[in-house]
Amino acid sequence: MISIVCIYNNRQTLSDYLLKSLKNQTAKFELITLNNTNGQYKSAAEALNYGGKKSRGKYLMFVHQDVNLFSDTWLEEVEKILDKLPKLGIAGVAGRSKNEDSIITQIKNGNPPRFVGKMQIKKPTEVQTLDECLVIIPKTIFTTLQFDENVCDDWHLYAVDYCLSVKRLGFDSYVLPIFIYHKSSGYSISGKYFATLKKVLKKHKNEYDKIYTTVGNWSTKYPIDIKRIYLWTKKKINKKYTNFKIEI
């Protein structure tokens, strides 16, 4: 069974997307929703750890409120895939590997729906890091390793950090060959994003020369100028660059 953990700040969005797509799922699941409409939680890591510890499923799915699962058999199909993955630490629907220049993703957005990235896959694909919109962690792994509330003390990069941390334990990160629709464009870039990024780079600098994410590729050997990169990224987004990548 999959336990679904979702933080929401808009009940209508949650109902129109995630809850609607769960209504007729063929697989049994557990749903844990965390109301953050009044800012009860100070970070995604804090909220998701709370929800994850309450869960009873074999797998824990941490998902955004504006995600629509593409079919009524989605949970059933995913659980079968997960059961066959070797050394599974965490899985998701979008990620990046150091060997690939493009985002590996099964996400669609827009109207009509279109793929976010250029690389779609037909089998589970190992990556270095995953995007936060939807990730799944075996309960046995989560019992040992939770999201880092000290490094990821805001709403960004908690899945990226988790992928890097779980690799230290000998487990891998995968993008799954299964579709979702995500209402958001996925680009939630702010000064706080780069403040968290700086801490993630510092945490993992001894294990990685470069960290590859769906937003950009980041060297751990050189300090980043948060203000400069933030302003540059904001300019790109405002110009509607829908597939930009940062290389630092």
C-alpha positions in Angstrom: 0.0 0.0 0.0 1.1 3.6 -0.8 0.6 6.3 1.8 0.0 9.7 0.2 1.3 12.7 2.1 0.3 16.2 0.8 0.7 19.7 2.3 -1.9 22.1 0.9 -2.6 25.8 1.3 -5.6 25.9 -1.1 -8.4 23.4 -0.5 -10.0 24.0 -3.8 -6.8 23.3 -5.7 -6.3 20.1 -3.7 -9.8 19.0 -4.5 -9.7 19.8 -8.2 -6.4 18.0 -8.8 -5.0 15.5 -6.4 -8.2 14.4 -4.7 -10.1 14.2 -7.9 -7.5 11.9 -9.4 -7.5 9.6 -6.3 -11.2 9.2 -6.3 -11.3 6.0 -8.5 -7.9 4.5 -8.0 -7.9 0.7 -8.3 -5.3 0.3 -5.5 -5.9 0.7 -1.8 -4.1 3.7 -0.4 -3.7 5.9 2.7 -4.2 9.7 2.4 -2.6 12.1 4.9 -3.3 15.8 4.1 -1.6 18.5 6.0 -3.4 21.9 6.2 -1.0 24.8 5.8 -3.5 27.5 4.9 -2.4 29.5 8.0 1.3 28.8 7.7 1.3 26.2 10.5 4.5 24.6 9.2 7.7 26.5 8.7 9.1 24.2 6.0 8.2 21.3 3.7 10.7 19.1 5.5 9.0 19.6 8.8 5.5 19.0 7.5 6.4 15.9 5.4 8.4 14.4 8.2 5.4 14.8 10.4 3.1 13.2 7.9 5.6 10.4 7.0 5.9 9.3 10.6 2.1 8.9 10.8 1.9 6.8 7.7 1.4 3.0 7.6 2.1 2.2 4.0 4.9 0.2 2.4 5.7 3.3 0.3 5.3 7.0 1.2 4.4 9.3 -1.7 5.0 13.0 -1.0 3.1 15.0 -3.6 2.1 18.6 -4.4 -1.6 19.6 -4.1 -1.9 20.5 -7.8 -0.8 17.1 -9.2 -3.3 15.0 -11.2 -2.4 11.3 -11.6 -3.0 10.3 -15.2 -5.1 7.2 -14.7 -7.2 5.3 -12.2 -4.6 2.5 -12.2 -1.7 4.9 -11.5 -1.0 3.7 -7.9 -1.4 0.1 -8.8 1.1 0.4 -11.7 3.6 2.4 -9.7 3.6 -0.1 -6.8 4.4 -2.9 -9.2 7.3 -0.9 -10.6 8.7 0.0 -7.2 8.6 -3.6 -6.0 11.1 -4.5 -8.8 13.6 -1.7 -8.3 17.0 -2.7 -6.9 18.5 -0.6 -4.1 15.5 1.8 -4.1 16.0 4.8 -2.0 13.6 7.3 -3.6 11.7 7.6 -6.9 9.9 10.4 -8.7 8.6 11.6 -12.0 11.4 14.2 -12.9 15.1 14.3 -12.3 18.5 14.9 -13.7 21.6 12.8 -14.1 25.2 14.1 -14.7 25.2 12.1 -17.9 22.2 13.9 -19.4 21.9 17.5 -20.5 18.1 17.5 -20.4 15.6 16.9 -17.6 14.3 13.4 -17.5 10.6 13.7 -16.8 7.2 12.2 -17.2 5.5 15.5 -16.3 2.9 17.3 -18.5 1.5 20.8 -17.9 -0.3 23.5 -19.8 -3.5 23.3 -21.8 -3.5 21.2 -23.9 -1.1 19.1 -21.7 2.5 19.0 -23.0 5.7 17.5 -21.8 7.8 19.7 -19.6 11.2 18.2 -20.7 12.7 16.7 -23.8 13.5 13.3 -22.5 10.7 10.8 -21.8 11.5 7.2 -20.7 10.1 3.7 -21.0 11.8 2.1 -18.0 12.9 3.3 -14.6 16.0 5.5 -15.0 18.6 6.2 -12.3 19.4 9.9 -11.7 21.4 11.9 -9.3 18.5 14.1 -8.0 14.7 14.4 -8.3 12.2 17.2 -8.5 10.0 17.8 -5.4 6.6 17.7 -7.1 6.2 14.0 -6.5 8.6 11.6 -4.8 8.1 8.1 -3.3 10.2 6.6 -0.5 10.0 3.1 0.9 8.8 3.2 4.5 11.8 1.1 5.6 14.2 3.8 4.2 12.2 6.7 5.6 12.3 5.1 9.1 16.1 5.5 8.9 16.4 8.8 7.0 13.9 11.7 7.0 14.1 15.0 5.2 16.7 17.4 6.7 14.8 20.1 8.5 18.0 22.0 9.3 19.4 22.3 5.8 16.1 22.5 4.1 14.4 24.9 6.4 12.1 26.5 3.8 10.1 25.0 0.9 12.9 24.0 -1.6 15.4 21.3 -2.5 14.3 18.8 0.2 14.1 16.0 -2.4 17.4 17.0 -4.0 19.1 16.8 -0.6 17.3 13.5 0.2 18.6 11.9 -3.0 22.2 12.9 -2.2 21.9 11.7 1.4 20.3 8.4 0.6 23.1 7.6 -1.8 25.5 7.7 1.1 23.5 4.8 2.6 24.0 2.8 -0.6 20.5 3.4 -2.2 19.6 4.9 -5.6 17.2 7.5 -7.0 15.0 6.7 -10.0 12.6 8.5 -12.4 9.6 6.3 -13.1 8.2 5.8 -16.6 4.7 7.0 -15.6 2.9 10.3 -16.3 1.4 13.0 -14.1 -0.1 16.4 -14.9 1.2 19.2 -12.8 -0.7 22.5 -12.9 2.3 24.5 -11.8 5.1 25.3 -14.2 7.5 24.0 -11.5 9.7 27.2 -11.3 9.4 28.4 -7.8 12.6 30.3 -7.7 13.4 32.9 -5.0 16.2 34.2 -2.8 15.2 31.6 -0.3 15.7 28.9 -2.9 19.4 29.9 -3.3 19.9 30.3 0.4 18.9 26.7 0.8 20.9 25.7 -2.2 24.0 27.1 -0.6 23.5 24.9 2.4 22.9 21.8 0.3 26.1 22.4 -1.6 28.1 22.8 1.6 26.6 19.7 3.1 27.5 17.5 0.1 30.7 19.1 -1.1 32.9 16.2 0.1 31.0 13.6 -1.9 30.1 15.6 -5.1 32.0 18.0 -7.3 28.7 19.0 -9.0 25.1 18.6 -8.2 22.6 18.3 -11.0 19.0 19.4 -10.5 16.0 20.1 -12.7 16.7 23.8 -12.3 20.4 23.9 -12.9 23.8 22.3 -12.4 25.8 23.5 -9.4 29.5 23.2 -8.5 30.1 22.5 -4.9 33.7 23.8 -5.1 32.9 27.5 -5.7 30.8 29.8 -3.5 27.6 31.1 -5.2 26.5 34.7 -5.4 22.9 34.2 -4.3 21.7 37.7 -5.3 23.3 37.7 -8.7 22.0 34.2 -9.6 18.5 35.0 -8.2 18.2 38.2 -10.3 19.5 36.4 -13.5 17.0 33.6 -13.0 14.1 35.9 -12.3 14.9 37.7 -15.5 14.8 34.5 -17.5 11.5 33.4 -16.0 9.9 36.7 -16.7 10.9 36.4 -20.3 9.1 33.1 -20.4 12.1 30.8 -20.8 10.3 27.6 -20.2 13.2 25.2 -20.4 16.1 27.3 -19.0 19.1 25.7 -17.2 21.7 27.3 -15.0 25.3 26.1 -15.1 27.5 27.3 -12.2 
